[in-house]
Amino acid sequence: MDTERLYNEYRTMLFSLAYRMLGSVADAEDIIQEVFITFDQMQADIHITNEKAYLCKMVTNRCINLLQSSVKQREVYIGTWLPEPLVQSRSSNLDPSEIYQQKESLSTAYLLLLQQLSATERAVFLLREIFQYPYEEIADMVGKSIINCRQIFVRAKKSIHRNPGRKPKGSKSSGVTEIQVQNFIHALIDGDTGTLLNLLAKDAIHYSDGGGKAHAVLSPVVGVGNIIHFYEQVMQWFKVNRGRYSYQVATVNGSPGILLSIDGRISYVYSIEIVNDRMQRIYATSNPDKLKHIQLN
């Protein structure tokens, strides 16, 4: 077996699984590296007929172990927990329906819904729903019976109440939403509350994740009025700190987003969910531990 060939062929798929499981780019990358190092060392001693499934099993089990060991750490997290933002390049080799399903299953909202599931439930759900594995192979990967895996999948699908294959009614093309995101950051910089009122849904929610290591509100800000009041502080900061910041519009977790740099360092990453032509959810990550992997173009 050629480990380098397998790495080039399956690395992206395995990272996609690990990232959805963990919500962490850094941990997903570490697991992928560890799996291929272990696989390279063991392949001479065993006969593997399905390398892809075997690698997937190794990644799945390591993700489950890491999630189970980090439960207590998550319980003492300061403020709102958000997944590490994933800044992506545009897909060009997938058909539109496949592009949408992949983007939606990487959205911050979707990853947060996955947090409702246990580690094993998350693995079964993702392997079946996103990666389309048969129950026979899923059962082998997670060490459960086929019947049990079917039951786990049905329960998981009911509990998260979201279908990644169904496009939200009223959603717009990426070009339109990127313009809205541009207008959003310009409104914050210029102190234009009128534009913000036109962009935000009445029941919009702003989520911040500073992890106790950066400035962030500890609880979600709910409702357009409360969000505007909160953004007045942000607009004041922009006003008195001209020259210290720059920004870049990017695709973050499948949605238009913003990379905001302060003094040459990425300090905030926004991912914005737009429904019915209005900003419904704004996710702002400022925890520096979750931004280390991101580079400005």
Backbone torsions as a table, in degrees:
resi	resn	phi	psi	omega
1	MET	NA	138.5	-178.7
2	ASP	-98.0	102.5	-175.9
3	THR	-63.5	-39.0	179.5
4	GLU	-62.6	-41.2	178.2
5	ARG	-63.8	-44.3	179.4
6	LEU	-63.7	-37.3	178.2
7	TYR	-62.3	-47.3	-179.6
8	ASN	-65.0	-33.4	-176.1
9	GLU	-80.4	-37.5	-170.7
10	TYR	-114.6	-4.7	-175.3
11	ARG	-57.7	-46.5	-177.8
12	THR	-62.8	-44.3	179.7
13	MET	-64.0	-43.0	-178.7
14	LEU	-67.8	-38.5	176.3
15	PHE	-63.2	-41.5	179.5
16	SER	-59.3	-40.9	177.4
17	LEU	-65.9	-49.8	-176.8
18	ALA	-63.4	-40.6	-179.6
19	TYR	-66.1	-41.9	177.5
20	ARG	-64.6	-36.2	178.4
21	MET	-66.6	-44.2	-168.3
22	LEU	-100.4	-27.7	-172.9
23	GLY	69.0	22.2	-178.5
24	SER	-135.8	120.8	176.9
25	VAL	-65.7	-46.6	-176.7
26	ALA	-62.5	-46.6	-179.4
27	ASP	-66.3	-37.9	178.2
28	ALA	-63.0	-44.4	179.3
29	GLU	-64.4	-40.4	178.6
30	ASP	-61.6	-43.6	-178.8
31	ILE	-64.7	-42.4	179.5
32	ILE	-60.7	-45.0	178.7
33	GLN	-61.6	-45.0	-179.2
34	GLU	-62.7	-41.8	-178.2
35	VAL	-63.5	-44.7	-177.7
36	PHE	-72.2	-32.1	174.4
37	ILE	-64.6	-46.9	178.8
38	THR	-62.9	-43.7	-179.9
39	PHE	-60.7	-42.2	-179.6
40	ASP	-64.2	-35.8	-178.1
41	GLN	-76.3	-28.3	-173.8
42	MET	-97.5	-15.5	-169.9
43	GLN	-64.2	-25.4	-179.6
44	ALA	-72.4	-20.1	-174.2
45	ASP	-97.9	-13.8	-177.7
46	ILE	-133.9	158.5	177.5
47	HIS	-104.4	119.6	-177.7
48	ILE	-114.8	121.7	-176.6
49	THR	-89.8	-28.3	-179.1
50	ASN	-126.8	90.9	-175.3
51	GLU	-62.6	-41.1	-178.1
52	LYS	-60.4	-48.7	-179.2
53	ALA	-65.0	-37.8	-179.1
54	TYR	-66.5	-43.4	178.2
55	LEU	-64.1	-40.0	179.0
56	CYS	-63.2	-39.5	177.4
57	LYS	-63.9	-42.4	179.6
58	MET	-62.5	-44.1	179.6
59	VAL	-64.9	-45.5	-178.5
60	THR	-59.0	-47.2	-178.2
61	ASN	-65.1	-38.1	177.5
62	ARG	-67.9	-37.0	176.8
63	CYS	-64.9	-44.1	178.9
64	ILE	-60.6	-45.3	-179.9
65	ASN	-61.8	-42.1	-179.6
66	LEU	-67.4	-41.1	178.3
67	LEU	-63.1	-42.1	-178.7
68	GLN	-67.8	-31.4	-179.4
69	SER	-80.8	-17.0	-175.9
70	SER	-105.2	10.3	-177.8
71	VAL	-60.4	-47.1	-177.8
72	LYS	-64.9	-37.4	178.6
73	GLN	-62.2	-40.8	178.7
74	ARG	-64.9	-34.5	-177.4
75	GLU	-64.9	-27.5	-177.8
76	VAL	-103.7	13.8	179.5
77	TYR	-64.9	137.3	-177.2
78	ILE	-85.1	119.9	178.3
79	GLY	80.7	-162.5	-178.9
80	THR	-74.5	133.7	175.3
81	TRP	-94.2	128.1	173.3
82	LEU	-123.4	151.2	176.0
83	PRO	-64.6	154.6	174.9
84	GLU	-60.3	130.4	-179.6
85	PRO	-64.8	138.5	178.5
86	LEU	-110.0	109.9	179.4
87	VAL	-89.2	125.0	-169.2
88	GLN	-119.9	154.4	168.7
89	SER	-88.3	163.0	-178.1
90	ARG	-71.9	140.1	174.5
91	SER	-79.4	139.6	-179.5
92	SER	-131.8	-8.9	-174.9
93	ASN	-114.8	18.9	177.8
94	LEU	-118.1	152.4	175.6
95	ASP	-74.5	159.0	-173.0
96	PRO	-54.2	-41.1	-178.2
97	SER	-66.7	-37.7	179.2
98	GLU	-70.9	-38.9	176.6
99	ILE	-58.2	-45.3	-177.4
100	TYR	-63.9	-44.3	-178.3
101	GLN	-63.0	-42.4	179.3
102	GLN	-63.8	-43.4	-180.0
103	LYS	-64.2	-46.1	-176.2
104	GLU	-64.4	-36.8	-178.7
105	SER	-76.5	-7.0	173.9
106	LEU	-103.9	-2.2	-177.2
107	SER	-63.5	152.1	179.6
108	THR	-60.2	-40.5	179.5
109	ALA	-60.4	-42.2	-179.0
110	TYR	-67.6	-42.7	179.1
111	LEU	-63.7	-34.7	176.6
112	LEU	-68.2	-36.5	176.0
113	LEU	-63.2	-36.9	178.8
114	LEU	-62.5	-25.5	180.0
115	GLN	-65.2	-17.7	177.9
116	GLN	-71.5	-17.8	-176.3
117	LEU	-93.6	151.3	172.5
118	SER	-69.1	169.7	-178.0
119	ALA	-59.3	-45.1	-179.5
120	THR	-68.9	-41.3	177.5
121	GLU	-60.2	-41.7	-179.8
122	ARG	-62.5	-42.9	-179.9
123	ALA	-62.8	-48.6	-179.3
124	VAL	-61.5	-45.2	-177.7
125	PHE	-62.2	-48.0	-177.8
126	LEU	-67.5	-42.2	-178.7
127	LEU	-62.7	-33.6	180.0
128	ARG	-86.6	-50.8	-171.4
129	GLU	-73.0	-44.1	-174.0
130	ILE	-96.1	-40.8	-173.5
131	PHE	-102.5	-2.7	169.6
132	GLN	59.1	34.5	176.9
133	TYR	-75.5	145.2	174.5
134	PRO	-69.8	153.8	-177.1
135	TYR	-60.6	-31.2	180.0
136	GLU	-60.0	-44.1	-179.7
137	GLU	-73.7	-36.7	177.8
138	ILE	-62.1	-42.2	-179.8
139	ALA	-59.1	-40.7	178.8
140	ASP	-67.6	-38.0	-177.1
141	MET	-67.3	-38.9	-174.4
142	VAL	-103.5	-2.4	177.4
143	GLY	72.9	33.7	177.7
144	LYS	-122.5	167.1	176.2
145	SER	-75.7	160.6	178.5
146	ILE	-61.2	-43.8	179.6
147	ILE	-61.4	-43.0	180.0
148	ASN	-63.0	-40.3	179.3
149	CYS	-64.0	-40.2	176.9
150	ARG	-60.6	-44.3	-179.4
151	GLN	-65.4	-41.9	178.5
152	ILE	-60.7	-43.5	-178.7
153	PHE	-63.3	-45.5	-179.3
154	VAL	-61.5	-45.6	179.3
155	ARG	-62.7	-43.0	-178.2
156	ALA	-63.7	-43.9	-178.3
157	LYS	-63.7	-37.8	178.5
158	LYS	-69.3	-35.1	-171.8
159	SER	-76.4	-29.8	-176.4
160	ILE	-91.6	-14.0	171.1
161	HIS	51.9	46.6	176.3
162	ARG	-151.4	138.6	179.9
163	ASN	-115.2	108.1	-176.3
164	PRO	-66.1	-14.0	-179.1
165	GLY	-92.2	0.1	-177.8
166	ARG	-111.4	117.6	-177.7
167	LYS	-74.7	131.6	-179.1
168	PRO	-58.3	137.3	179.1
169	LYS	-61.1	132.7	176.7
170	GLY	87.8	0.2	178.9
171	SER	-69.8	152.1	-173.1
172	LYS	-111.2	172.0	177.3
173	SER	-67.6	161.4	-177.7
174	SER	-62.3	-33.3	179.7
175	GLY	-62.4	-43.2	179.3
176	VAL	-65.4	-45.8	-177.5
177	THR	-66.5	-33.6	177.5
178	GLU	-66.0	-36.7	176.0
179	ILE	-63.3	-41.3	178.6
180	GLN	-63.1	-39.1	178.7
181	VAL	-67.1	-39.9	174.8
182	GLN	-59.2	-45.2	179.1
183	ASN	-63.2	-35.3	179.4
184	PHE	-63.5	-50.4	-178.1
185	ILE	-68.9	-35.3	176.6
186	HIS	-64.1	-38.7	179.3
187	ALA	-64.7	-39.5	177.3
188	LEU	-64.9	-43.8	-178.2
189	ILE	-67.0	-39.7	-175.5
190	ASP	-88.1	-7.2	-177.6
191	GLY	71.4	35.2	-174.1
192	ASP	-97.2	89.0	-177.6
193	THR	-71.1	-27.5	178.8
194	GLY	-62.0	-44.2	177.4
195	THR	-64.5	-39.5	178.8
196	LEU	-62.0	-40.4	178.2
197	LEU	-62.1	-35.2	178.9
198	ASN	-75.4	-23.8	-177.2
199	LEU	-88.0	-32.8	-171.5
200	LEU	-90.1	141.4	171.8
201	ALA	-71.3	153.1	-178.9
202	LYS	-59.8	-35.5	-178.8
203	ASP	-102.9	27.5	-179.8
204	ALA	-60.1	155.0	177.5
205	ILE	-131.9	133.8	175.0
206	HIS	-107.9	123.1	178.0
207	TYR	-108.4	136.8	177.4
208	SER	-125.5	139.1	177.5
209	ASP	-129.2	101.7	174.9
210	GLY	-107.6	-13.1	178.0
211	GLY	60.4	19.2	-177.2
212	GLY	77.2	6.5	-176.2
213	LYS	-117.2	-2.8	179.8
214	ALA	-153.9	161.9	-178.3
215	HIS	-64.8	126.2	178.5
216	ALA	-167.9	147.0	173.7
217	VAL	-72.7	141.7	-173.5
218	LEU	-78.4	-25.2	-179.0
219	SER	-122.0	153.4	177.5
220	PRO	-57.8	142.9	175.7
221	VAL	-95.9	119.0	-170.1
222	VAL	-111.9	131.7	175.3
223	GLY	95.2	142.4	-173.7
224	VAL	-61.7	-37.8	-180.0
225	GLY	-63.1	-46.0	179.0
226	ASN	-65.8	-37.2	179.9
227	ILE	-66.7	-43.7	177.9
228	ILE	-59.9	-43.0	178.1
229	HIS	-60.0	-43.0	178.0
230	PHE	-65.4	-41.3	-177.8
231	TYR	-68.6	-20.2	176.4
232	GLU	-60.9	-34.4	175.5
233	GLN	-68.5	-39.9	178.5
234	VAL	-64.2	-43.8	-179.6
235	MET	-63.7	-37.2	176.9
236	GLN	-64.1	-38.8	178.4
237	TRP	-63.0	-45.0	177.7
238	PHE	-58.4	-38.9	-176.4
239	LYS	-64.3	-40.7	-174.5
240	VAL	-94.2	-1.5	-177.6
241	ASN	-123.6	29.9	178.8
242	ARG	-59.4	135.5	-177.7
243	GLY	97.2	-17.0	-178.9
244	ARG	-91.3	-17.9	-170.6
245	TYR	-123.9	157.8	171.4
246	SER	-147.6	163.9	-179.3
247	TYR	-143.9	160.7	178.3
248	GLN	-141.8	128.3	174.7
249	VAL	-80.6	132.2	-175.6
250	ALA	-146.2	170.1	172.3
251	THR	-89.5	118.3	-177.2
252	VAL	-122.3	116.8	-178.1
253	ASN	51.7	43.3	174.6
254	GLY	80.5	-2.0	-178.9
255	SER	-123.2	157.4	173.9
256	PRO	-59.1	138.4	-178.6
257	GLY	-147.5	-176.4	-176.2
258	ILE	-135.2	133.9	170.3
259	LEU	-105.3	112.8	-177.6
260	LEU	-106.1	121.4	179.9
261	SER	-106.0	139.3	175.5
262	ILE	-124.6	124.5	-177.4
263	ASP	54.5	40.3	175.2
264	GLY	79.8	6.2	-179.0
265	ARG	-124.4	134.5	177.2
266	ILE	-62.7	119.6	-174.8
267	SER	-115.3	-26.7	178.6
268	TYR	-140.6	139.0	172.3
269	VAL	-126.3	124.8	-179.4
270	TYR	-107.3	138.2	168.7
271	SER	-124.0	129.7	-170.0
272	ILE	-123.7	127.3	177.7
273	GLU	-99.0	122.1	-178.4
274	ILE	-112.9	125.2	179.1
275	VAL	-130.7	134.2	-179.3
276	ASN	52.9	40.8	173.9
277	ASP	68.9	15.2	178.4
278	ARG	-129.5	148.5	177.3
279	MET	-74.3	116.2	-174.7
280	GLN	-97.1	-41.8	-179.4
281	ARG	-134.2	131.2	174.2
282	ILE	-119.1	120.5	-179.9
283	TYR	-110.5	118.1	-177.6
284	ALA	-117.8	116.1	179.2
285	THR	-106.2	124.5	178.7
286	SER	-126.3	-4.0	176.4
287	ASN	-58.8	113.8	-174.7
288	PRO	-60.0	-27.3	178.5
289	ASP	-65.3	-25.0	-177.6
290	LYS	-93.9	-0.1	-176.5
291	LEU	-116.3	0.8	-175.2
292	LYS	-61.3	-31.7	-173.4
293	HIS	-83.0	-6.1	-173.1
294	ILE	-94.8	133.5	179.0
295	GLN	-120.7	139.7	174.2
296	LEU	-75.9	143.2	175.6
297	ASN	-76.2	NA	NA
